[in-house]
Amino acid sequence: MKPFLTILTLLFAFTASAFEFTGKVVSVADGDTITVLYGKKEYKIRFQHIDYPESSQAFGTKAKQVLSNKVFGKTVTVRWTEKDRYMRILGDVYVGQRWINVEMVNEGMAWHYKFFSKDASIGAAQTKAKAGKVGLWSQPDPVAPWEFRRKKSSTSKAPPEKGTNATKVFTTTSGKKYHRDGCNSLSKSRIAIYLQKAKASGFTPCKSCNPPR
């Protein structure tokens, strides 16, 4: 019976150590991502529960500076249970007894990432920072970073505005002219192309269908 208990004890110890380690912070990528050197290997840590303003948002650069002052070059303890889709460790980061995740929210340098976290302490920290208009909450209408990214993504995928850049014409695999849709000179091998690109590629307008110029 004792050997069995010993194995269980070792397994428990291994599991516990696998989810907590102490190392030195060797780089700070932004306001919620750091790299920690543990042994001879570096691990990228994405802070659990929080999301920082994007670098192009107000307080984005400031958040990175604040986090760097807190942890860069220091020994930290990382506690974690999972990784994200980029294989970064999702962790709670401590310097001594200080919980850096909650400190960043307390100081208005990060948002509580409610979509992925229901942590009451982080939520309370944001409520307090917001009431005190600390950090990013000093802005009249701060935009959450996930909303900022969503809007930026939808803008980048928006269709071209009306005009020359959005006007479509048609060419063929063998011809040197561009045409309107339905032109008798087009064949089944017709290729749709934007007018600007057709002109830049050396195609000239068909005299029969008189396409846009």
Secondary structure as UniProt FT lines:
FT   HELIX           2..18
FT   STRAND          20..30
FT   TURN            31..32
FT   STRAND          33..38
FT   TURN            39..40
FT   STRAND          41..47
FT   TURN            48..49
FT   STRAND          50..51
FT   TURN            55..56
FT   TURN            58..59
FT   HELIX           60..71
FT   TURN            72..73
FT   STRAND          75..83
FT   TURN            85..86
FT   STRAND          89..95
FT   TURN            96..97
FT   STRAND          98..99
FT   HELIX           100..106
FT   TURN            107..108
FT   STRAND          111..112
FT   TURN            114..116
FT   HELIX           120..131
FT   TURN            132..133
FT   HELIX           135..138
FT   HELIX           145..156
FT   HELIX           164..166
FT   STRAND          168..171
FT   STRAND          177..179
FT   TURN            181..182
FT   TURN            184..185
FT   TURN            188..189
FT   STRAND          191..194
FT   HELIX           195..200
FT   TURN            201..202
FT   STRAND          204..205
FT   TURN            207..209
//
